[in-house]
C-alpha cells in the first residue's frame, strides 16, 4: 500500500497531470503476470470479467485507483462492472482499447493536407474492437493533459484523460457505450502555466442550445439524398455562361412563426424554396449557418466551423432543405468565414492555453475593429482546419459554393490598422503571404474535388486577378463581388434626379474595369443595416419617385454585365432597415407599390434567366456595347447586351422623372422591334408610358449605328427592347 502511494505515476493520475495515462492505466503485462489499473474516483467497487468470472479489483488508493493482478490476461477490451452507492452498471475499460488513428492521418494532418480531417478529429460514433462507443480526437500541442468531460462522467476531468500521439499534438480516446446527443467538452491543462481550460470541440458537428456551449455527439448522416441529377448537371454545367441570380437570406429573419419563433429548416424548405423558385432566382446564399453564440453577429462570429446551428434544427434537417433546393434546380451558396473568429474563452481562442489557431502577436493576430482573432494561416494544422471545414460543407451537405467573407482583411497585413499596428511580411510588404497561399489552396481543392462548385470572394480592393485561375497567377476564385460598382451605383441613385447629370460618370465608369474579374453585382445585407437605410429609403423624391427609382435600379442591375445578388426584402421594397431579430415586413405586399416591385423583380429574374443575351457573356466585353453613354444632360444611357450567337437586346434607362417622347436611339439592325420589359408598366406601379404597339426602325444612322428607333422613354423608367425574329 505504501509503495503504491509513493508511485510518481499514481500521483500524476490523482492530480490529473499525467501526460500519458495509457502507460499506467488499463491492462499491462508485469513480468509473468498482468495488472489492470482503473481510476474512477466515484466508484465504490470495481470488478473485471475474466475466464473465471467476475473478479474484484483492489482499491489501492482512497482517491479511486483500483488494481487487479492475475496470471492470465482478461479478454481485451476489458469488461468491467462498477458499483456506486449501491447502484451497479457494466461497461468496458476505456484504457484497454487500442488507438485507431493511423500514422498516415497524423502525418497528413501535420502537413496540412488531411482534407477530410473532420473524419479523423472530433467525436465519432463508431465500433472499436467489437464495442460501440465514441472516439474523441483533438489537437492541443501545448497541453500537459487533455480529458473528455461530459454529462456521462459528471464533467470530471480526472476520469477520461486522453492518449497523446507523440509530437503531433493530437490526443485521442475511445469511450464505450456513449450515445448520440450526449454532451461533451475537452478539459485542457496547459503544460507551461498549469492553467486549466474547458473548451468546446473545434470539430464539433452540433452543439447544445444556447446559453450552453457544449458540443453534442452527433449521429451520422441519416438523410437519403435525392439530388444525384442536380450534382451531375452541376458538374457538367458551363457556369461562366449560365445565369446566376442569387437571393441572399438570413434564415432567422426571412420569415418567422406567428409567435416570433424561428422557422426550422424543414418549414423553410416548404416556404422559402417555392418562393425562390417562383421569383426566378437561380441560387440562395445563406448567411452563415455555422454555429455562433450571438444572433446579432448574423453568424459571422463563428465558433463551430463544422457545426450546423441548432437554431433551426438538426444537421439532417439542413440536408433536407438543401436537397429540396436541388430538386427545384436551385443552388445553395454558404457564407463562410475563414478570416477571423471570436474571443469567447470556451471556443477556439487560446485553445490549449497558447495562441494555437491565432497569432500570439496582436499585430498579426487581432482584428481591433471587430474584436476578434485572426487565423494563423502559416500553421499547417490551422490551414488544415479551415480547408477541412470547406470540404465538410461541400461534401456532407452538398453545398454548391462558398462565399468567402472579408477576403481583403485576410490578404492585407495592414487591413484596418494604423502605422505601427501591423508587421510586414518577410519581404517588407503588406501582403499576407500565408493567407494568399491558403486561399489558392482552398480554391484549387474546391474546383478539383467538387466539379461545378463555386467560390465567391467578398473583396473590396483592387487586388488583381482575384477570380483568375491559380495556374495563371490568380487567387483562383470563381467570382468576386463588385463593391466598386455597388458603391458608385447607390451613390448615383441617392442624388436627386436634377443633380444626376453631374454624376453621370458613376454609371459609365464601371465598364472600364468590368471584365478584369468575374464580377457579381451585389445589393447585400451590408447595404441595408447600420443606419445605411433600406434600398427603398435611399431613393430620393416622393413616394412615386422612390418606387420608380427602385424599379429602375433593379432594371439597371439585371441588364448590365455581371452576375446578380440581392438581399431578402429588396425584391419587394422593404421599407425599413433589416432587423436580425424580426421577420421581414411581408404585410407590405398588401400595398400595390410593394407588390409592384415584387412583380417587377420576378419578371426581371425570369427574363435574365431565360434570355441568353442577358447572361451568356456577363464576363466578356463581347457581351456589351454602348449605344450612348454620353447623354448626361438628360441622364439617359442605352446599351446592347449580346449572346454568343450574336443576338442582342437594347436596354434604355431614363434616370429623370421626365417623360421622353420621340427619343431617337441607334440600333445595329433594321426591322421591327418590341418591348420585352418596361419598368414603368402599370402592373409594377408605374405610369404606363411605353411603346406597346411596337417599333419599326428607320434607315437613319444614329449614335454610330446604321439604323435607329424613335422611342417613348418613360420617366424614371427602363426598357428592354428586342428585334422581332
ZAMARGU-4260 file (C-alpha; in steps of 0.2 Angstrom, whole numbers, plus 5000, padded with zeros to 4 digits):
<rodrens>
0) 5000/5000/5000 | 5014/5012/5005 | 5024/5008/4990 | 5009/5011/4978 | 5006/5028/4986
5) 5024/5033/4983 | 5022/5029/4964 | 5025/5045/4955 | 5014/5040/4941 | 5000/5037/4953
10) 5002/5055/4960 | 5001/5062/4942 | 4985/5052/4939 | 4977/5058/4955 | 4981/5076/4951
15) 4975/5074/4933 | 4993/5079/4927 | 4998/5063/4918 | 5004/5066/4900 | 5002/5048/4895
20) 4989/5040/4906 | 4988/5025/4895 | 5005/5020/4901 | 4999/5017/4918 | 4980/5014/4917
25) 4972/4999/4908 | 4980/4982/4906 | 4998/4979/4906 | 5010/4964/4907 | 5020/4964/4923
30) 5033/4951/4922 | 5024/4934/4921 | 5008/4942/4927 | 4996/4955/4921 | 4990/4971/4930
35) 4974/4981/4927 | 4973/4998/4934 | 4957/5008/4934 | 4955/5026/4940 | 4937/5030/4945
40) 4935/5042/4959 | 4917/5040/4961 | 4916/5021/4961 | 4915/5011/4977 | 4919/4994/4970
45) 4925/4988/4953 | 4926/4970/4945 | 4933/4964/4929 | 4927/4949/4918 | 4940/4935/4917
50) 4939/4917/4911 | 4935/4913/4929 | 4920/4925/4930 | 4919/4942/4939 | 4935/4946/4949
55) 4936/4961/4961 | 4949/4975/4959 | 4958/4980/4975 | 4956/4999/4980 | 4974/5003/4981
60) 4971/5022/4985 | 4957/5031/4993 | 4957/5043/4979 | 4949/5030/4967 | 4963/5019/4960
65) 4959/5001/4958 | 4970/4987/4954 | 4969/4969/4948 | 4983/4956/4947 | 4982/4939/4938
70) 4992/4926/4929 | 4981/4926/4914 | 4975/4942/4904 | 4957/4945/4904 | 4948/4947/4887
75) 4953/4964/4879 | 4944/4976/4879 | 4942/4973/4897 | 4924/4971/4903 | 4921/4979/4920
80) 4907/4982/4932 | 4906/4997/4944 | 4896/5000/4959 | 4892/5017/4967 | 4880/5020/4981
85) 4873/5003/4979 | 4870/5005/4960 | 4880/4995/4948 | 4882/4995/4929 | 4893/4987/4916
90) 4905/4994/4903 | 4922/4992/4895 | 4938/5000/4902 | 4942/5015/4890 | 4961/5012/4893
95) 4961/4994/4886 | 4956/5000/4868 | 4970/5002/4856 | 4972/5018/4845 | 4963/5018/4829
100) 4972/5034/4822 | 4983/5029/4808 | 5001/5036/4806 | 4995/5042/4788 | 4981/5053/4796
105) 4993/5061/4809 | 5006/5064/4795 | 4994/5072/4783 | 4987/5082/4797 | 5004/5089/4802
110) 5007/5093/4784 | 4991/5102/4782 | 4985/5090/4769 | 4971/5080/4778 | 4957/5087/4768
115) 4944/5076/4777 | 4951/5080/4794 | 4933/5080/4801 | 4933/5061/4799 | 4948/5060/4810
120) 4946/5073/4823 | 4931/5077/4833 | 4919/5065/4841 | 4913/5050/4830 | 4901/5036/4835
125) 4909/5020/4829 | 4913/5002/4834 | 4930/4998/4840 | 4936/4981/4844 | 4918/4975/4843
130) 4912/4988/4855 | 4900/5003/4851 | 4906/5020/4858 | 4913/5036/4853 | 4931/5041/4848
135) 4937/5058/4853 | 4952/5066/4844 | 4958/5084/4847 | 4973/5094/4843 | 4981/5103/4858
140) 5000/5103/4856 | 5003/5114/4872 | 4993/5103/4883 | 5001/5093/4898 | 4984/5083/4899
145) 4968/5083/4889 | 4952/5075/4895 | 4935/5072/4888 | 4922/5079/4900 | 4903/5077/4898
150) 4886/5073/4906 | 4892/5054/4906 | 4906/5057/4918 | 4900/5071/4929 | 4911/5084/4919
155) 4925/5077/4929 | 4942/5079/4920 | 4950/5066/4930 | 4941/5051/4923 | 4944/5051/4904
160) 4961/5058/4901 | 4967/5056/4883 | 4981/5047/4874 | 4995/5059/4867 | 5001/5055/4850
165) 5019/5060/4851 | 5024/5077/4844 | 5009/5078/4833 | 4999/5087/4847 | 4985/5076/4844
170) 4975/5067/4858 | 4963/5053/4857 | 4952/5041/4867 | 4938/5029/4864 | 4924/5029/4877
175) 4912/5015/4876 | 4893/5015/4877 | 4891/5033/4874 | 4875/5039/4864 | 4870/5052/4851
180) 4866/5068/4859 | 4877/5066/4874 | 4886/5082/4878 | 4904/5084/4880 | 4919/5096/4880
185) 4938/5095/4882 | 4947/5099/4898 | 4964/5105/4894 | 4979/5108/4906 | 4992/5119/4899
190) 5010/5111/4901 | 5018/5128/4905 | 5006/5138/4916 | 4996/5124/4923 | 4980/5133/4918
195) 4965/5123/4915 | 4953/5127/4901 | 4936/5119/4897 | 4934/5120/4878 | 4921/5115/4866
200) 4926/5104/4851 | 4933/5114/4836 | 4927/5099/4825 | 4910/5098/4834 | 4896/5093/4822
205) 4882/5100/4833 | 4880/5109/4850 | 4868/5111/4864 | 4856/5126/4864 | 4862/5142/4870
210) 4867/5148/4883 | 4875/5131/4884 | 4891/5129/4874 | 4895/5110/4875 | 4897/5100/4859
215) 4884/5086/4856 | 4888/5069/4850 | 4880/5068/4833 | 4873/5054/4823 | 4880/5051/4806
220) 4870/5057/4791 | 4854/5048/4790 | 4847/5058/4776 | 4843/5049/4759 | 4849/5062/4746
225) 4838/5064/4730 | 4849/5076/4721 | 4861/5065/4711 | 4854/5073/4694 | 4857/5090/4701
230) 4875/5086/4706 | 4879/5078/4689 | 4871/5093/4680 | 4881/5105/4691 | 4897/5096/4687
235) 4894/5097/4668 | 4887/5115/4668 | 4896/5129/4659 | 4894/5141/4674 | 4903/5155/4666
240) 4890/5157/4653 | 4875/5152/4664 | 4863/5164/4674 | 4867/5167/4692 | 4854/5177/4701
245) 4857/5175/4720 | 4844/5178/4734 | 4854/5182/4750 | 4845/5175/4765 | 4847/5176/4784
250) 4836/5161/4789 | 4832/5168/4806 | 4824/5184/4800 | 4817/5180/4782 | 4800/5174/4790
255) 4795/5169/4807 | 4781/5160/4815 | 4766/5170/4822 | 4773/5169/4839 | 4790/5176/4834
260) 4799/5159/4834 | 4811/5154/4820 | 4805/5143/4806 | 4815/5127/4806 | 4825/5120/4791
265) 4810/5109/4786 | 4797/5123/4787 | 4809/5134/4777 | 4810/5120/4764 | 4791/5121/4762
270) 4790/5140/4762 | 4807/5148/4756 | 4811/5136/4742 | 4794/5138/4732 | 4796/5157/4735
275) 4813/5157/4727 | 4808/5146/4713 | 4793/5157/4709 | 4804/5173/4710 | 4816/5166/4697
280) 4832/5166/4707 | 4845/5153/4702 | 4853/5152/4719 | 4851/5155/4738 | 4865/5162/4748
285) 4864/5158/4766 | 4871/5170/4779 | 4882/5159/4790 | 4873/5144/4797 | 4889/5138/4806
290) 4886/5138/4825 | 4888/5155/4833 | 4884/5162/4850 | 4876/5178/4846 | 4861/5182/4835
295) 4867/5200/4832 | 4883/5194/4824 | 4872/5187/4809 | 4883/5171/4810 | 4899/5180/4806
300) 4906/5177/4824 | 4908/5158/4821 | 4913/5146/4835 | 4908/5130/4826 | 4916/5128/4809
305) 4909/5111/4807 | 4893/5113/4817 | 4876/5117/4810 | 4867/5130/4820 | 4853/5121/4830
310) 4843/5137/4830 | 4834/5130/4815 | 4835/5111/4818 | 4847/5096/4816 | 4861/5093/4803
315) 4849/5081/4794 | 4835/5095/4794 | 4848/5106/4785 | 4852/5092/4772 | 4833/5091/4769
320) 4832/5109/4765 | 4847/5109/4753 | 4840/5093/4745 | 4824/5102/4742 | 4833/5116/4734
325) 4842/5105/4722 | 4826/5096/4717 | 4819/5113/4712 | 4836/5117/4702 | 4841/5130/4715
330) 4859/5131/4720 | 4864/5134/4738 | 4879/5145/4742 | 4886/5146/4760 | 4893/5162/4768
335) 4909/5155/4776 | 4921/5165/4787 | 4939/5160/4787 | 4946/5177/4791 | 4943/5179/4809
340) 4935/5171/4825 | 4928/5177/4841 | 4937/5178/4858 | 4925/5168/4868 | 4935/5158/4881
345) 4926/5142/4878 | 4929/5141/4860 | 4945/5142/4848 | 4953/5157/4857 | 4969/5152/4866
350) 4963/5134/4864 | 4976/5125/4874 | 4982/5140/4884 | 4993/5146/4869 | 4990/5155/4853
355) 4985/5140/4844 | 4973/5144/4830 | 4978/5163/4831 | 4995/5173/4831 | 5002/5177/4848
360) 5007/5194/4842 | 4992/5206/4842 | 4999/5215/4827 | 4996/5199/4817 | 4983/5190/4827
365) 4969/5203/4832 | 4956/5212/4822 | 4955/5228/4833 | 4940/5234/4823 | 4930/5218/4825
370) 4937/5212/4842 | 4941/5195/4835 | 4957/5184/4832 | 4965/5181/4815 | 4969/5164/4810
375) 4987/5159/4809 | 4987/5153/4790 | 5006/5149/4791 | 5002/5134/4803 | 4999/5118/4794
380) 4986/5112/4806 | 4976/5128/4806 | 4976/5129/4787 | 4970/5111/4788 | 4956/5115/4800
385) 4949/5128/4788 | 4952/5118/4772 | 4943/5103/4781 | 4929/5115/4786 | 4926/5120/4767
390) 4927/5102/4762 | 4915/5097/4775 | 4901/5108/4770 | 4903/5104/4751 | 4904/5086/4754
395) 4892/5082/4769 | 4879/5095/4764 | 4881/5096/4745 | 4883/5114/4746 | 4886/5122/4729
400) 4898/5135/4733 | 4906/5146/4746 | 4905/5165/4748 | 4921/5169/4757 | 4919/5183/4769
405) 4931/5198/4771 | 4945/5192/4759 | 4953/5209/4760 | 4955/5208/4778 | 4965/5191/4775
410) 4976/5196/4761 | 4982/5213/4768 | 4993/5213/4784 | 4988/5232/4787 | 4970/5230/4785
415) 4961/5242/4796 | 4977/5245/4805 | 4987/5261/4808 | 5005/5263/4806 | 5015/5253/4820
420) 5000/5241/4822 | 5005/5228/4810 | 5020/5218/4805 | 5026/5217/4787 | 5029/5201/4778
425) 5047/5193/4775 | 5049/5204/4760 | 5044/5220/4769 | 5027/5221/4761 | 5009/5222/4767
430) 5003/5206/4759 | 4999/5192/4770 | 5008/5178/4760 | 5002/5164/4771 | 4984/5169/4769
435) 4986/5171/4750 | 4994/5153/4749 | 4979/5147/4759 | 4966/5155/4748 | 4974/5147/4732
440) 4975/5130/4741 | 4956/5132/4745 | 4951/5136/4728 | 4961/5123/4720 | 4954/5110/4732
445) 4936/5116/4729 | 4937/5116/4710 | 4946/5099/4709 | 4936/5089/4722 | 4918/5097/4719
450) 4916/5100/4700 | 4904/5114/4697 | 4905/5121/4714 | 4909/5140/4715 | 4920/5151/4726
455) 4915/5169/4728 | 4926/5182/4736 | 4919/5197/4745 | 4934/5208/4742 | 4933/5227/4742
460) 4950/5232/4735 | 4959/5232/4718 | 4969/5217/4721 | 4972/5209/4704 | 4966/5193/4697
465) 4955/5188/4712 | 4944/5177/4700 | 4958/5171/4689 | 4965/5153/4690 | 4979/5149/4701
470) 4989/5142/4687 | 4988/5159/4678 | 4994/5169/4694 | 4977/5172/4701 | 4969/5168/4718
475) 4958/5155/4710 | 4940/5162/4715 | 4926/5159/4703 | 4919/5176/4705 | 4921/5192/4715
480) 4909/5204/4722 | 4910/5221/4713 | 4909/5233/4728 | 4915/5247/4717 | 4900/5246/4705
485) 4889/5244/4720 | 4895/5260/4729 | 4895/5270/4713 | 4878/5265/4709 | 4870/5268/4726
490) 4879/5285/4727 | 4872/5290/4710 | 4854/5284/4714 | 4855/5294/4731 | 4856/5310/4721
495) 4840/5320/4717 | 4837/5317/4698 | 4840/5336/4694 | 4858/5333/4700 | 4862/5317/4692
500) 4868/5325/4676 | 4884/5330/4686 | 4887/5312/4692 | 4884/5303/4675 | 4902/5295/4676
505) 4896/5284/4691 | 4885/5275/4678 | 4898/5273/4665 | 4915/5271/4674 | 4911/5253/4679
510) 4913/5247/4661 | 4931/5252/4661 | 4936/5238/4673 | 4920/5227/4671 | 4930/5212/4663
515) 4945/5212/4674 | 4936/5200/4685 | 4921/5188/4685 | 4910/5201/4694 | 4894/5198/4705
520) 4884/5214/4707 | 4878/5214/4725 | 4865/5223/4734 | 4868/5214/4750 | 4864/5214/4768
525) 4878/5226/4772 | 4869/5240/4762 | 4853/5239/4772 | 4860/5240/4790 | 4869/5251/4802
530) 4859/5267/4798 | 4863/5265/4779 | 4844/5263/4776 | 4834/5251/4765 | 4837/5252/4746
535) 4819/5260/4745 | 4823/5273/4758 | 4840/5278/4749 | 4829/5283/4734 | 4826/5302/4733
540) 4809/5310/4729 | 4791/5307/4734 | 4783/5290/4736 | 4780/5288/4717 | 4798/5293/4713
545) 4806/5282/4727 | 4797/5267/4720 | 4801/5271/4702 | 4819/5274/4706 | 4819/5257/4715
550) 4812/5248/4700 | 4824/5257/4688 | 4839/5252/4700 | 4834/5234/4698 | 4832/5236/4679
555) 4849/5243/4678 | 4857/5229/4689 | 4848/5215/4680 | 4853/5221/4662 | 4871/5227/4665
560) 4886/5214/4664 | 4889/5204/4679 | 4880/5191/4689 | 4867/5196/4702 | 4864/5196/4720
565) 4850/5204/4731 | 4847/5203/4750 | 4830/5197/4755 | 4817/5211/4756 | 4825/5221/4742
570) 4814/5211/4730 | 4798/5219/4737 | 4805/5236/4743 | 4807/5233/4762 | 4804/5250/4769
575) 4815/5249/4785 | 4832/5243/4788 | 4835/5224/4791 | 4832/5219/4809 | 4840/5202/4813
580) 4828/5199/4827 | 4812/5201/4817 | 4804/5194/4801 | 4804/5204/4785 | 4788/5216/4783
585) 4778/5204/4772 | 4762/5214/4776 | 4769/5227/4764 | 4764/5216/4750 | 4746/5222/4753
590) 4751/5239/4746 | 4751/5240/4727 | 4768/5249/4727 | 4777/5235/4736 | 4768/5221/4726
595) 4773/5230/4710 | 4791/5230/4715 | 4790/5211/4719 | 4781/5208/4702 | 4795/5218/4693
600) 4809/5208/4702 | 4801/5192/4697 | 4799/5197/4679 | 4817/5203/4678 | 4823/5187/4686
605) 4814/5177/4673 | 4820/5187/4659 | 4838/5187/4665 | 4837/5168/4667 | 4829/5164/4650
610) 4837/5177/4639 | 4854/5172/4634 | 4858/5190/4629 | 4857/5195/4647 | 4868/5182/4655
615) 4879/5172/4642 | 4893/5185/4641 | 4892/5193/4658 | 4911/5191/4660 | 4915/5195/4641
620) 4917/5213/4633 | 4909/5205/4618 | 4893/5204/4628 | 4891/5223/4630 | 4891/5238/4618
625) 4887/5256/4622 | 4874/5264/4611 | 4875/5280/4620 | 4884/5284/4637 | 4886/5302/4634
630) 4868/5309/4636 | 4872/5316/4654 | 4861/5332/4651 | 4846/5321/4650 | 4853/5307/4662
635) 4849/5293/4649 | 4860/5278/4645 | 4857/5265/4632 | 4867/5249/4628 | 4866/5232/4619
640) 4868/5215/4628 | 4873/5201/4617 | 4873/5182/4617 | 4886/5171/4609 | 4876/5168/4593
645) 4876/5187/4590 | 4858/5191/4595 | 4855/5206/4606 | 4843/5216/4616 | 4843/5235/4618
650) 4842/5242/4635 | 4837/5261/4638 | 4837/5269/4655 | 4830/5286/4660 | 4836/5292/4676
655) 4825/5308/4677 | 4806/5309/4681 | 4804/5317/4664 | 4794/5308/4650 | 4805/5307/4634
660) 4794/5306/4619 | 4801/5305/4602 | 4819/5300/4608 | 4829/5293/4594 | 4841/5279/4598
665) 4853/5270/4586 | 4851/5251/4583 | 4863/5239/4573 | 4850/5230/4563 | 4834/5236/4553
670) 4817/5228/4557 | 4803/5228/4569 | 4806/5229/4587 | 4796/5227/4603 | 4796/5230/4621
675) 4800/5214/4631 | 4800/5224/4648 | 4795/5241/4654 | 4798/5246/4672 | 4785/5259/4671
680) 4771/5247/4667 | 4755/5250/4677 | 4756/5232/4685 | 4773/5237/4693 | 4766/5253/4700
685) 4771/5264/4685 | 4763/5277/4674 | 4761/5265/4660 | 4771/5275/4647 | 4779/5265/4633
690) 4779/5258/4616 | 4766/5244/4616 | 4762/5245/4598 | 4780/5240/4593 | 4794/5250/4585
695) 4800/5250/4567 | 4817/5255/4563 | 4822/5270/4552 | 4836/5269/4539 | 4844/5284/4548
700) 4861/5282/4555 | 4862/5287/4573 | 4874/5286/4588 | 4887/5277/4577 | 4873/5264/4572
705) 4867/5261/4554 | 4848/5262/4559 | 4838/5270/4573 | 4822/5269/4583 | 4811/5283/4589
710) 4806/5278/4607 | 4795/5284/4621 | 4806/5283/4636 | 4796/5283/4652 | 4800/5294/4667
715) 4812/5285/4679 | 4810/5270/4668 | 4819/5256/4660 | 4816/5247/4644 | 4822/5231/4637
720) 4819/5230/4618 | 4821/5216/4606 | 4821/5214/4587 | 4807/5203/4582 | 4813/5187/4573
</rodrens>
